[in-house]
Amino acid sequence: MDDITEHVFDTLIIGGGPGGLTAAIYLRRFTRNIVLVDKGNSRLCLIPVSHNYPGFPEGVPGSQLLVNLTEQLTRYGGEVRHGEIVGLRLEDGMFVGDYLDDAGDTRPIRALTVLLATGVADAGLPIENWREAVAAGAVRLCPVCDGYDVMDRRIAVVTSETNPVGHALFMRSFSADVTLFDRGKESMLSEDERRQIEVAGVRYVESPLLGVTMSPEMKPVLNTADGESREFDVFYPMLGESARSKLAADLGAETGDCDKLVVDDHQRTTVPGLYAIGDVVMGLNQIAVAAGQAAIAATTIHNALPWALRPPVEARPAMRPRVASLGHAL
């Protein structure tokens, strides 16, 4: 019988990407009584192979890294509960999350602390065969992650609202063939920014980008308002993003650009007992960063909670059953 509603958990973790799973592993190893809820669709699954995550010299597919982390969590009595937390509130000094399960039923989950690892939602651009293009490496989402992997290729980048030329200049570290496209009807570039890309040797197409199609060889073809179509090896759409921070914001947590949560050095939001890690917080969107933040947050949570003192060996049952779910402490 599922007794998830009968417990008061030490921590409710919302989001089962690399950050949420790492935090869950830490907290289970601290013998904390936790529950992790994830609705699926982690952005990590969009990564065909990550070559900049430590410990994998040949690279690791994003989906495989999720499998590895989930398996590691199960070794400490943890699991991922599929579903969604659709509401979060404070009642009687504890957090209550409204858990919508896969069957469509909503039940309350109570916890002393909450860790938000919900990531971001990408803004859109019309790109043909989006998932196939990402899987083939023709469309890429993170210059920091894989700029090295597209060395000396023909690279197309689109302006972004917060830093129109920054990503194009960044990619010049890896290729001499970089072209910047404008996403709006009017140029977003200042005169100073135009000079910067000219000095750097970045070509600039001012005619607005209308959409992206894929050639039979899975090469991105950028189609602009002037009727031109230009083929490249790699396209960085720089989609823009919006943090999935509404659960925290509704509780009064401070947010910044792109709705990202503001946290302190221990990953604490401005709401006591509410923590956040990964892409949902202000900072660099990287798997390794999310994992490091998870370690910091989990350790802080453990130290902030009442001590879970382990009984003497002689006071324990002769045989201890294997932990079957996150609802049962070791």
Secondary structure by P-SEA (a helix, b strand, c coil): ccccccccccbbbccccaaaaaaaaaaaaacccbbbbbcccccccccccccccccccccccaaaaaaaaaaaaaaabbbbbccccccccccccbbbbbccccccbbbbbbccbbbbcbbbbbbbccccaaaaaaaacccccccccccccccccbbbbbbccccccaaaaaacccccbbbbbbccccccccaaaaaaaaaaccccccccccbbbbcccbbbbbbccccbbbbbcccccccbbbbccaaaaaacccccccccccccccccccccccccccccccccccaaaaaaaaaaaaaaaaaacccccccccccccccccccccccccc
